[in-house]
Amino acid sequence: MAASAANPAYDYDLFVIGGGSGGVRAARMAAMQGKRVGLAEMSRFGGTCVIRGCVPKKLLSYAAHVSEEIADAHGYGWSIPAGEFDWPTLIANKDREIDRLEGIYQKLLDNAGVEAVRAQARVIDAHTVSLFDIEGGERGSVTAETLLIAVGGHPVIPDIPGHEHGITSNEAFHLEQLPSHVTIVGGGYIAVEFAGIFNGLGAKVTQLYRGEQILRGFDDDVRATVAHEIVKKGVDLRTHSDPARITETNDGRYRVTLRDGSGFDTDLVMFATGRRPNTTGLGLERAGVKLGHGGAVLVDGYSRTNVENVYALGDVTDRVNLTPVAIEEAMALVDTLYKQRPREMDHNNVPAAVFSQPPVGKVGLSEAEAAAQGRRLEIYQASFRAMKYTLSGRDEKTMMKLVVDADTRAVLGVHMVGVDAPEIVQGMAVAVKCGATKEDFDATVGIHPTSAEEFVTMREPARTVEKQAAE
């Protein structure tokens, strides 16, 4: 499956459309193999994660924790004034860091020899791309032996009356001031994370979710624990609630009317109601590339589309939409095309986190997923107050859970809600990826005193789950 040597019939061996983490990694690694590589990015180098996603979100999440840290300090003998929070200072400092990171991405591309341009790209055929400047002026076209589509995705806003009054996470990072009352529509990880951010920074937060429980796709005990904890922290979480329309009030606020006819006023409405691939207007149909649900580019295990020389990776393929996954897909692609080591990226047992408050870390199967596979399960579970909060008195619970195959003894899933959950579960992910058994966990000595040691000291199952009857 390796590509041929440099073909003088084309301007580039590889042309990448999209300058996010996946596209930049593929471009860099291919160029370092001596390939002629071009890249077009219409916005900023770094993509969703660096510019308007996980990196700035994590910085805001850190900021939102400070008030609790100050309050908890009293239990440890510190007398610290509550202080005052200044949103513009946080945003300015965040912007400065994002600028620094974007500069690093640009330098990495330059140092690798990638010809990167800020331009909008449109596919003309399987080997030809037209470039346009941001104002729409045509800049000519380029040809490449191989095309890589790595354009990511964008937030989706529901088509309800008054939706234009709302914002998405993109705009949330650039608000001039912190609103007094924020209404967040959605129940996924972005919605939950921003609910914690705005609440932690002092805003009143109402979160609306049309479903029964937030964080669909996560383990049910994780979902219930997070919901319980964020309500304790002050988030007004309303499930089975869906906005029907948004109207502007006479005093410059917004009236949110729900489908049941009730309503309330708020200062800001933020939609976190899903994302879709950025394929509209890209011209992939001219190359014969097949698209799936929501415009996702359909690819095989090697990230190749139905057109032999056109590949796609990252969120535009709507497989596992996480930055480290896009980066690993890029590495597998370069190995396949240019290193004579064809390989697929393994999308099984990919760890993930939700930087909610408290945060979530997970890897492997949820209890429901494992049960649906017809397995007999042992569920090990613990709930406790982390040692950090014993002197401060903070009423926040940590939940830890292992999903174990009762027959093979393999640990199928590790789930945690609580202090440092993402940091702890990253290490657990290595064990799950290696196929560790419950006995391997039991034989591992814990580090005391830590919350993490609970994962290797849970000896008795909280319950067993028998195999489900075939339907």
ABEGO torsion letter per residue (X at the ends): XBBBBBBAABABABBBBEABAAAAAAAAAAAAAGBBBBBBBABBBGEAAAAABAAAAAAAAAAAAAAAAAAAAAAAGBBBBAEBBBAAAAAAAAAAAAAAAAAAAAAAAAAAGBBBBBBBBBBABAABBBBBBAAGBBAEBBBBABBBBBAEBBBBBBBBBGAAABBBAAAAAABABBBABBBBBEABAAAAAAAAAAAAAGBBBBBBBABABBGBGBBAAAAAAAAAAAAAAGBBBBBGBBBABBBBBAAGBBBBBBAAGBBBBBABBBBBAEBBBBABGAGAAAAGBBBBBGGBBBBBAAGBBABAABBBBEAAAGBBBBAAAAAAAAAAAAAAAAAGBBBBBBABGBBBBBBBOBBBBBBEBBAAAAAAAGBBBBBBBBBBBBAAAAAAGBBBBBBBBBBBBAAAGBBABBBBBEBGAAAAAAAAAAAAAAGBBAAAAAABBBBOBBAAAAAAABABBABBBBBBBBX
